[in-house]
Each structure stands twice: as structure tokens, then as C-alpha cells.
Amino acid sequence: MANRKPLTDGEGELREITASDVAHFKPFSTVPEAEQKMLLKLRKRGPQKAPRKVPISIRLSPDVVEALRATGNGWQGRADEALRVWLATRGERGSGRATQSR
């Protein structure tokens, strides 16, 4: 074990993990139960301090959803911003209701 390179450098940056590193990994179930509980608590996300977004359900055309998702992580935020810009150009922002158009 002393011959293995540390996984992090002096600045805390993680190096690339090799097959040799993986061979030394042990299953989570072999970790003592007290440590398992402590580690599982670390991965939980706390409550939002102030909810900033409202979860909704909306039906979109499959090609629209595919194109949005194809833009990668953060696609929902980009869709939100696109809708915000669209509303601003129509003078609808903050009016409390949107008009239907086709």
C-alpha cells in the first residue's frame, strides 16, 4: 500500500484513477456500519433556503424536448431563460397572465 501514489496531489486535485487503483477498491458493504451511515448522510442535499423555481408539468413536442436536452446539462435553465426573454419581448413579464396565441 505504501507503494501506491496518493489519489490527490498537494493542492487536493484528484489524479486519474487507474486499473491498479480500482483493483484495491473495496465494496461499500465492507465499511463498518457507523461509517456507512456517516457517509450516506454526507451525500444528502439539504432543503432549499429559498425556493427559486416552481416545479410544473408541461407538454412539449418531442423534437423540442430532444433539441433542448441535446444542449447538455443545464437545459432546463436555458429553456427557462428562453421563455423569460420571449415574455419580455411580448411585454408579458409580470402581468400575471399570458395570452394564448398560435
The first five atom37 places (N, CA, C, CB, O) and aatype in JSON, in Angstrom:
{
  "aatype": [12, 0, 2, 1, 11, 14, 10, 16, 3, 7, 6, 7, 6, 10, 1, 6, 9, 16, 0, 15, 3, 19, 0, 8, 13, 11, 14, 13, 15, 16, 19, 14, 6, 0, 6, 5, 11, 12, 10, 10, 11, 10, 1, 11, 1, 7, 14, 5, 11, 0, 14, 1, 11, 19, 14, 9, 15, 9, 1, 10, 15, 14, 3, 19, 19, 6, 0, 10, 1, 0, 16, 7, 2, 7, 17, 5, 7, 1, 0, 3, 6, 0, 10, 1, 19, 17, 10, 0, 16, 1, 7, 6, 1, 7, 15, 7, 1, 0, 16, 5, 15, 1],
  "atom_mask": [
    [1, 1, 1, 1, 1],
    [1, 1, 1, 1, 1],
    [1, 1, 1, 1, 1],
    [1, 1, 1, 1, 1],
    [1, 1, 1, 1, 1],
    [1, 1, 1, 1, 1],
    [1, 1, 1, 1, 1],
    [1, 1, 1, 1, 1],
    [1, 1, 1, 1, 1],
    [1, 1, 1, 0, 1],
    [1, 1, 1, 1, 1],
    [1, 1, 1, 0, 1],
    [1, 1, 1, 1, 1],
    [1, 1, 1, 1, 1],
    [1, 1, 1, 1, 1],
    [1, 1, 1, 1, 1],
    [1, 1, 1, 1, 1],
    [1, 1, 1, 1, 1],
    [1, 1, 1, 1, 1],
    [1, 1, 1, 1, 1],
    [1, 1, 1, 1, 1],
    [1, 1, 1, 1, 1],
    [1, 1, 1, 1, 1],
    [1, 1, 1, 1, 1],
    [1, 1, 1, 1, 1],
    [1, 1, 1, 1, 1],
    [1, 1, 1, 1, 1],
    [1, 1, 1, 1, 1],
    [1, 1, 1, 1, 1],
    [1, 1, 1, 1, 1],
    [1, 1, 1, 1, 1],
    [1, 1, 1, 1, 1],
    [1, 1, 1, 1, 1],
    [1, 1, 1, 1, 1],
    [1, 1, 1, 1, 1],
    [1, 1, 1, 1, 1],
    [1, 1, 1, 1, 1],
    [1, 1, 1, 1, 1],
    [1, 1, 1, 1, 1],
    [1, 1, 1, 1, 1],
    [1, 1, 1, 1, 1],
    [1, 1, 1, 1, 1],
    [1, 1, 1, 1, 1],
    [1, 1, 1, 1, 1],
    [1, 1, 1, 1, 1],
    [1, 1, 1, 0, 1],
    [1, 1, 1, 1, 1],
    [1, 1, 1, 1, 1],
    [1, 1, 1, 1, 1],
    [1, 1, 1, 1, 1],
    [1, 1, 1, 1, 1],
    [1, 1, 1, 1, 1],
    [1, 1, 1, 1, 1],
    [1, 1, 1, 1, 1],
    [1, 1, 1, 1, 1],
    [1, 1, 1, 1, 1],
    [1, 1, 1, 1, 1],
    [1, 1, 1, 1, 1],
    [1, 1, 1, 1, 1],
    [1, 1, 1, 1, 1],
    [1, 1, 1, 1, 1],
    [1, 1, 1, 1, 1],
    [1, 1, 1, 1, 1],
    [1, 1, 1, 1, 1],
    [1, 1, 1, 1, 1],
    [1, 1, 1, 1, 1],
    [1, 1, 1, 1, 1],
    [1, 1, 1, 1, 1],
    [1, 1, 1, 1, 1],
    [1, 1, 1, 1, 1],
    [1, 1, 1, 1, 1],
    [1, 1, 1, 0, 1],
    [1, 1, 1, 1, 1],
    [1, 1, 1, 0, 1],
    [1, 1, 1, 1, 1],
    [1, 1, 1, 1, 1],
    [1, 1, 1, 0, 1],
    [1, 1, 1, 1, 1],
    [1, 1, 1, 1, 1],
    [1, 1, 1, 1, 1],
    [1, 1, 1, 1, 1],
    [1, 1, 1, 1, 1],
    [1, 1, 1, 1, 1],
    [1, 1, 1, 1, 1],
    [1, 1, 1, 1, 1],
    [1, 1, 1, 1, 1],
    [1, 1, 1, 1, 1],
    [1, 1, 1, 1, 1],
    [1, 1, 1, 1, 1],
    [1, 1, 1, 1, 1],
    [1, 1, 1, 0, 1],
    [1, 1, 1, 1, 1],
    [1, 1, 1, 1, 1],
    [1, 1, 1, 0, 1],
    [1, 1, 1, 1, 1],
    [1, 1, 1, 0, 1],
    [1, 1, 1, 1, 1],
    [1, 1, 1, 1, 1],
    [1, 1, 1, 1, 1],
    [1, 1, 1, 1, 1],
    [1, 1, 1, 1, 1],
    [1, 1, 1, 1, 1]
  ],
  "atom_positions": [
    [[0.82, -1.19, 0.0], [0.0, 0.0, 0.0], [0.87, 1.25, 0.0], [-0.94, 0.0, 1.2], [0.48, 2.27, -0.58]],
    [[2.0, 1.21, 0.62], [2.88, 2.37, 0.67], [3.45, 2.69, -0.7], [4.01, 2.14, 1.66], [3.91, 3.81, -0.92]],
    [[3.43, 1.73, -1.64], [3.99, 1.95, -2.97], [3.02, 2.66, -3.91], [4.4, 0.63, -3.58], [3.42, 3.13, -4.97]],
    [[1.76, 2.73, -3.53], [0.77, 3.37, -4.4], [0.86, 4.89, -4.31], [-0.65, 2.9, -4.04], [1.16, 5.45, -3.26]],
    [[0.6, 5.54, -5.46], [0.56, 7.0, -5.49], [-0.69, 7.48, -4.79], [0.61, 7.54, -6.95], [-1.74, 6.84, -4.89]],
    [[-0.61, 8.59, -4.06], [-1.82, 9.15, -3.45], [-2.81, 9.55, -4.54], [-1.47, 10.38, -2.56], [-2.42, 9.88, -5.66]],
    [[-4.11, 9.51, -4.21], [-5.13, 9.87, -5.19], [-5.2, 11.37, -5.42], [-6.48, 9.35, -4.74], [-5.7, 11.81, -6.45]],
    [[-4.7, 12.16, -4.46], [-4.72, 13.61, -4.62], [-3.32, 14.17, -4.5], [-5.64, 14.25, -3.57], [-2.44, 13.58, -3.88]],
    [[-3.12, 15.32, -5.12], [-1.82, 15.98, -5.01], [-1.84, 16.94, -3.81], [-1.48, 16.75, -6.32], [-2.81, 16.96, -3.05]],
    [[-0.79, 17.71, -3.65], [-0.67, 18.62, -2.51], [-1.76, 19.69, -2.47], [0.0, 0.0, 0.0], [-2.06, 20.22, -1.4]],
    [[-2.35, 20.0, -3.62], [-3.39, 21.02, -3.69], [-4.79, 20.42, -3.59], [-3.27, 21.82, -4.98], [-5.78, 21.14, -3.66]],
    [[-4.87, 19.08, -3.42], [-6.16, 18.43, -3.29], [-6.79, 18.02, -4.61], [0.0, 0.0, 0.0], [-7.93, 17.56, -4.64]],
    [[-6.06, 18.19, -5.71], [-6.59, 17.81, -7.02], [-6.5, 16.29, -7.18], [-5.82, 18.52, -8.16], [-5.48, 15.68, -6.88]],
    [[-7.6, 15.7, -7.65], [-7.67, 14.26, -7.85], [-6.98, 13.88, -9.14], [-9.13, 13.77, -7.85], [-7.21, 14.49, -10.19]],
    [[-6.12, 12.86, -9.08], [-5.45, 12.39, -10.29], [-6.34, 11.35, -10.97], [-4.05, 11.78, -9.97], [-7.33, 10.9, -10.38]],
    [[-6.01, 10.99, -12.19], [-6.77, 9.98, -12.91], [-6.64, 8.64, -12.2], [-6.3, 9.87, -14.38], [-5.54, 8.24, -11.82]],
    [[-7.75, 7.94, -12.03], [-7.74, 6.65, -11.35], [-7.4, 5.57, -12.36], [-9.11, 6.37, -10.67], [-7.97, 5.52, -13.45]],
    [[-6.47, 4.7, -11.99], [-6.01, 3.65, -12.89], [-6.68, 2.32, -12.54], [-4.48, 3.51, -12.81], [-7.37, 2.21, -11.53]],
    [[-6.47, 1.32, -13.39], [-7.0, -0.03, -13.14], [-6.38, -0.6, -11.87], [-6.72, -0.97, -14.34], [-7.03, -1.35, -11.15]],
    [[-5.14, -0.25, -11.6], [-4.48, -0.71, -10.38], [-5.17, -0.14, -9.14], [-2.98, -0.3, -10.39], [-5.33, -0.83, -8.13]],
    [[-5.59, 1.14, -9.22], [-6.33, 1.75, -8.11], [-7.65, 1.01, -7.88], [-6.59, 3.24, -8.39], [-8.01, 0.7, -6.75]],
    [[-8.35, 0.75, -8.96], [-9.65, 0.1, -8.88], [-9.52, -1.29, -8.27], [-10.3, 0.01, -10.28], [-10.4, -1.73, -7.53]],
    [[-8.43, -1.97, -8.55], [-8.21, -3.31, -8.01], [-8.13, -3.29, -6.48], [-6.93, -3.93, -8.59], [-8.41, -4.3, -5.84]],
    [[-7.75, -2.16, -5.9], [-7.64, -2.04, -4.45], [-8.93, -1.56, -3.78], [-6.51, -1.09, -4.11], [-9.03, -1.56, -2.55]],
    [[-9.92, -1.16, -4.58], [-11.18, -0.7, -4.01], [-11.89, -1.85, -3.31], [-12.08, -0.1, -5.09], [-11.76, -3.01, -3.69]],
    [[-12.65, -1.5, -2.28], [-13.43, -2.49, -1.54], [-14.9, -2.11, -1.62], [-12.95, -2.59, -0.05], [-15.22, -0.92, -1.71]],
    [[-15.8, -3.1, -1.58], [-17.23, -2.77, -1.62], [-17.66, -1.93, -0.42], [-18.06, -4.06, -1.68], [-17.12, -2.06, 0.67]],
    [[-18.65, -1.08, -0.65], [-19.17, -0.23, 0.42], [-19.67, -1.06, 1.59], [-20.28, 0.67, -0.12], [-19.58, -0.64, 2.74]],
    [[-20.19, -2.24, 1.29], [-20.76, -3.09, 2.35], [-19.69, -3.59, 3.33], [-21.46, -4.29, 1.72], [-20.04, -4.06, 4.42]],
    [[-18.43, -3.48, 2.97], [-17.36, -3.91, 3.89], [-16.95, -2.8, 4.87], [-16.13, -4.36, 3.09], [-16.2, -3.05, 5.81]],
    [[-17.45, -1.6, 4.63], [-17.17, -0.48, 5.54], [-18.01, -0.67, 6.8], [-17.47, 0.92, 4.86], [-19.18, -1.06, 6.69]],
    [[-17.46, -0.42, 7.98], [-18.25, -0.57, 9.21], [-19.54, 0.25, 9.15], [-17.42, -0.14, 10.42], [-19.59, 1.32, 8.54]],
    [[-20.59, -0.27, 9.78], [-21.93, 0.32, 9.68], [-21.96, 1.79, 10.12], [-22.9, -0.48, 10.51], [-22.64, 2.6, 9.5]],
    [[-21.25, 2.12, 11.18], [-21.24, 3.51, 11.66], [-20.69, 4.45, 10.59], [-20.41, 3.64, 12.96], [-21.22, 5.54, 10.39]],
    [[-19.63, 4.04, 9.91], [-19.05, 4.86, 8.85], [-19.97, 4.91, 7.63], [-17.67, 4.31, 8.44], [-20.05, 5.94, 6.96]],
    [[-20.66, 3.8, 7.35], [-21.62, 3.81, 6.24], [-22.69, 4.86, 6.47], [-22.26, 2.41, 6.07], [-23.01, 5.64, 5.57]],
    [[-23.23, 4.89, 7.68], [-24.29, 5.87, 8.0], [-23.76, 7.29, 7.87], [-24.83, 5.64, 9.42], [-24.44, 8.16, 7.32]],
    [[-22.56, 7.52, 8.36], [-21.97, 8.85, 8.29], [-21.75, 9.26, 6.82], [-20.63, 8.9, 9.07], [-22.04, 10.39, 6.44]],
    [[-21.26, 8.35, 6.01], [-21.01, 8.66, 4.6], [-22.31, 8.88, 3.84], [-20.21, 7.54, 3.94], [-22.37, 9.74, 2.96]],
    [[-23.34, 8.12, 4.16], [-24.62, 8.29, 3.49], [-25.26, 9.63, 3.83], [-25.56, 7.16, 3.87], [-25.96, 10.21, 3.0]],
    [[-25.03, 10.13, 5.04], [-25.56, 11.44, 5.43], [-24.88, 12.55, 4.63], [-25.36, 11.68, 6.95], [-25.5, 13.57, 4.33]],
    [[-23.61, 12.37, 4.29], [-22.87, 13.39, 3.55], [-23.44, 13.63, 2.17], [-21.41, 12.99, 3.44], [-23.34, 14.75, 1.65]],
    [[-24.03, 12.62, 1.56], [-24.47, 12.76, 0.18], [-25.87, 13.34, 0.05], [-24.43, 11.44, -0.5], [-26.32, 13.57, -1.07]],
    [[-26.55, 13.58, 1.14], [-27.9, 14.13, 1.07], [-27.84, 15.64, 0.93], [-28.71, 13.74, 2.32], [-27.04, 16.32, 1.56]],
    [[-28.7, 16.12, 0.09], [-28.79, 17.56, -0.14], [-29.77, 18.15, 0.85], [-29.2, 17.88, -1.6], [-30.85, 17.6, 1.07]],
    [[-29.42, 19.25, 1.44], [-30.29, 19.9, 2.4], [-31.44, 20.63, 1.71], [0.0, 0.0, 0.0], [-31.47, 20.73, 0.49]],
    [[-32.37, 21.13, 2.5], [-33.5, 21.84, 1.92], [-33.06, 23.16, 1.31], [-34.58, 22.08, 2.98], [-32.07, 23.77, 1.73]],
    [[-33.81, 23.6, 0.31], [-33.51, 24.89, -0.29], [-33.73, 25.99, 0.74], [-34.38, 25.14, -1.56], [-34.69, 25.94, 1.5]],
    [[-32.85, 26.96, 0.75], [-33.01, 28.08, 1.68], [-34.19, 28.93, 1.27], [-31.72, 28.93, 1.74], [-34.97, 29.36, 2.12]],
    [[-34.33, 29.17, 0.0], [-35.47, 29.92, -0.52], [-35.77, 29.38, -1.91], [-35.17, 31.48, -0.56], [-35.01, 29.64, -2.85]],
    [[-36.85, 28.63, -2.08], [-37.15, 28.07, -3.4], [-37.22, 29.18, -4.45], [-38.48, 27.3, -3.36], [-37.9, 30.19, -4.27]],
    [[-36.51, 28.97, -5.52], [-36.43, 29.99, -6.56], [-37.2, 29.59, -7.81], [-34.99, 30.27, -6.9], [-37.52, 30.45, -8.63]],
    [[-37.49, 28.31, -7.97], [-38.19, 27.82, -9.15], [-39.44, 27.08, -8.71], [-37.27, 26.9, -10.02], [-39.51, 26.55, -7.6]],
    [[-40.43, 27.05, -9.58], [-41.69, 26.37, -9.3], [-41.76, 25.14, -10.19], [-42.91, 27.32, -9.53], [-41.73, 25.27, -11.41]],
    [[-41.86, 23.95, -9.6], [-41.97, 22.75, -10.44], [-43.34, 22.71, -11.13], [-41.75, 21.46, -9.6], [-44.37, 22.89, -10.48]],
    [[-43.33, 22.46, -12.44], [-44.58, 22.35, -13.2], [-44.49, 21.15, -14.12], [-44.85, 23.65, -14.0], [-43.44, 20.53, -14.28]],
    [[-45.6, 20.84, -14.72], [-45.65, 19.8, -15.75], [-46.12, 20.49, -17.02], [-46.6, 18.59, -15.35], [-47.12, 21.21, -17.0]],
    [[-45.41, 20.29, -18.12], [-45.73, 20.94, -19.38], [-45.55, 19.94, -20.51], [-44.85, 22.21, -19.6], [-44.63, 19.11, -20.47]],
    [[-46.41, 20.01, -21.5], [-46.3, 19.12, -22.66], [-45.64, 19.89, -23.8], [-47.71, 18.58, -23.09], [-46.09, 20.96, -24.19]],
    [[-44.56, 19.31, -24.31], [-43.83, 19.91, -25.42], [-43.72, 18.89, -26.55], [-42.43, 20.41, -24.98], [-43.82, 17.69, -26.31]],
    [[-43.5, 19.38, -27.74], [-43.29, 18.49, -28.88], [-42.01, 17.69, -28.67], [-43.24, 19.28, -30.2], [-41.04, 18.22, -28.13]],
    [[-42.0, 16.42, -29.09], [-40.81, 15.59, -28.9], [-39.54, 16.21, -29.48], [-41.03, 14.23, -29.53], [-38.47, 16.1, -28.88]],
    [[-39.66, 16.85, -30.66], [-38.46, 17.44, -31.27], [-37.93, 18.61, -30.45], [-38.76, 17.9, -32.7], [-36.72, 18.85, -30.41]],
    [[-38.82, 19.35, -29.8], [-38.39, 20.47, -28.95], [-37.64, 19.93, -27.73], [-39.62, 21.33, -28.5], [-36.57, 20.43, -27.37]],
    [[-38.21, 18.91, -27.09], [-37.57, 18.32, -25.91], [-36.21, 17.74, -26.29], [-38.46, 17.23, -25.28], [-35.23, 17.92, -25.58]],
    [[-36.16, 17.03, -27.42], [-34.9, 16.43, -27.86], [-33.83, 17.49, -28.11], [-35.13, 15.59, -29.13], [-32.68, 17.33, -27.72]],
    [[-34.23, 18.58, -28.76], [-33.28, 19.66, -29.04], [-32.79, 20.32, -27.76], [-33.9, 20.7, -29.95], [-31.61, 20.62, -27.63]],
    [[-33.71, 20.54, -26.8], [-33.3, 21.15, -25.53], [-32.33, 20.24, -24.78], [-34.53, 21.44, -24.66], [-31.28, 20.68, -24.32]],
    [[-32.7, 18.97, -24.66], [-31.83, 18.03, -23.93], [-30.48, 17.85, -24.61], [-32.52, 16.67, -23.8], [-29.47, 17.6, -23.95]],
    [[-30.46, 17.97, -25.92], [-29.2, 17.81, -26.66], [-28.2, 18.9, -26.34], [-29.47, 17.79, -28.16], [-27.01, 18.76, -26.62]],
    [[-28.67, 20.0, -25.75], [-27.74, 21.08, -25.39], [-26.94, 20.75, -24.14], [-28.51, 22.38, -25.18], [-26.02, 21.49, -23.78]],
    [[-27.27, 19.63, -23.46], [-26.48, 19.17, -22.32], [-27.04, 19.62, -20.98], [0.0, 0.0, 0.0], [-28.14, 20.15, -20.88]],
    [[-26.23, 19.39, -19.95], [-26.63, 19.76, -18.6], [-26.99, 21.24, -18.53], [-25.52, 19.44, -17.58], [-26.35, 22.08, -19.16]],
    [[-28.03, 21.52, -17.76], [-28.48, 22.9, -17.63], [-29.53, 23.28, -18.65], [0.0, 0.0, 0.0], [-29.88, 24.46, -18.76]],
    [[-30.04, 22.31, -19.4], [-31.0, 22.62, -20.46], [-32.28, 23.22, -19.91], [-31.33, 21.37, -21.26], [-32.9, 24.05, -20.57]],
    [[-32.69, 22.83, -18.71], [-33.92, 23.39, -18.15], [-33.75, 24.87, -17.83], [-34.33, 22.62, -16.9], [-34.67, 25.66, -18.02]],
    [[-32.59, 25.23, -17.34], [-32.31, 26.64, -17.06], [-32.28, 27.47, -18.34], [0.0, 0.0, 0.0], [-32.75, 28.6, -18.36]],
    [[-31.73, 26.88, -19.42], [-31.71, 27.6, -20.69], [-33.12, 27.75, -21.25], [-30.82, 26.87, -21.71], [-33.46, 28.78, -21.83]],
    [[-33.95, 26.72, -21.07], [-35.35, 26.81, -21.51], [-36.06, 27.9, -20.71], [-36.08, 25.45, -21.35], [-36.83, 28.68, -21.27]],
    [[-35.81, 27.96, -19.41], [-36.4, 28.99, -18.55], [-36.01, 30.38, -19.05], [-35.96, 28.79, -17.08], [-36.85, 31.27, -19.14]],
    [[-34.74, 30.55, -19.36], [-34.26, 31.85, -19.83], [-34.87, 32.21, -21.19], [-32.72, 31.86, -19.93], [-35.21, 33.37, -21.42]],
    [[-35.01, 31.23, -22.09], [-35.62, 31.48, -23.4], [-37.07, 31.93, -23.23], [-35.55, 30.21, -24.29], [-37.52, 32.85, -23.92]],
    [[-37.79, 31.29, -22.33], [-39.17, 31.7, -22.07], [-39.23, 33.09, -21.44], [-39.86, 30.68, -21.14], [-40.12, 33.88, -21.76]],
    [[-38.29, 33.39, -20.57], [-38.23, 34.71, -19.93], [-37.99, 35.8, -20.99], [-37.11, 34.75, -18.86], [-38.62, 36.86, -20.96]],
    [[-37.08, 35.54, -21.93], [-36.79, 36.5, -23.0], [-38.02, 36.67, -23.88], [-35.57, 36.04, -23.85], [-38.37, 37.79, -24.25]],
    [[-38.67, 35.57, -24.22], [-39.88, 35.63, -25.05], [-40.96, 36.47, -24.38], [-40.4, 34.21, -25.34], [-41.6, 37.31, -25.02]],
    [[-41.17, 36.24, -23.09], [-42.17, 37.02, -22.37], [-41.81, 38.5, -22.35], [-42.32, 36.49, -20.94], [-42.69, 39.36, -22.49]],
    [[-40.53, 38.81, -22.17], [-40.1, 40.21, -22.12], [-40.34, 40.9, -23.47], [-38.61, 40.3, -21.74], [-40.71, 42.07, -23.5]],
    [[-40.13, 40.18, -24.57], [-40.34, 40.8, -25.88], [-41.81, 41.04, -26.17], [-39.74, 39.93, -26.97], [-42.15, 41.89, -26.99]],
    [[-42.67, 40.31, -25.51], [-44.12, 40.47, -25.69], [-44.72, 41.41, -24.66], [-44.81, 39.12, -25.63], [-45.92, 41.71, -24.72]],
    [[-43.93, 41.87, -23.72], [-44.44, 42.73, -22.68], [-45.33, 42.0, -21.69], [0.0, 0.0, 0.0], [-46.18, 42.61, -21.05]],
    [[-45.14, 40.68, -21.57], [-45.98, 39.86, -20.71], [-45.38, 39.65, -19.33], [-46.22, 38.52, -21.35], [-46.09, 39.21, -18.42]],
    [[-44.15, 39.95, -19.15], [-43.47, 39.63, -17.88], [-44.12, 40.38, -16.73], [-41.98, 39.97, -17.96], [-44.26, 41.6, -16.77]],
    [[-44.49, 39.64, -15.73], [-45.05, 40.24, -14.53], [-46.5, 40.65, -14.65], [0.0, 0.0, 0.0], [-47.06, 41.23, -13.72]],
    [[-47.14, 40.37, -15.79], [-48.53, 40.77, -15.95], [-49.48, 39.85, -15.18], [-48.9, 40.78, -17.42], [-50.63, 40.2, -14.96]],
    [[-48.99, 38.69, -14.79], [-49.82, 37.78, -14.03], [-50.58, 36.79, -14.88], [0.0, 0.0, 0.0], [-51.04, 35.76, -14.38]],
    [[-50.71, 37.08, -16.19], [-51.35, 36.11, -17.06], [-50.81, 36.26, -18.46], [-52.89, 36.28, -17.05], [-50.43, 37.35, -18.89]],
    [[-50.78, 35.16, -19.17], [-50.28, 35.15, -20.53], [-51.45, 34.97, -21.49], [-49.23, 34.04, -20.73], [-52.45, 34.34, -21.15]],
    [[-51.33, 35.53, -22.67], [-52.39, 35.35, -23.66], [-52.02, 34.18, -24.55], [-52.6, 36.63, -24.5], [-50.85, 33.87, -24.75]],
    [[-53.05, 33.54, -25.07], [-52.82, 32.39, -25.93], [-52.69, 32.87, -27.36], [-53.94, 31.36, -25.79], [-53.49, 33.68, -27.82]],
    [[-51.68, 32.36, -28.06], [-51.52, 32.69, -29.47], [-51.03, 31.48, -30.21], [-50.54, 33.87, -29.66], [-50.4, 30.59, -29.64]],
    [[-51.34, 31.44, -31.47], [-50.89, 30.3, -32.3], [-50.34, 30.81, -33.6], [-52.04, 29.31, -32.57], [-49.91, 30.01, -34.44]]
  ]
}
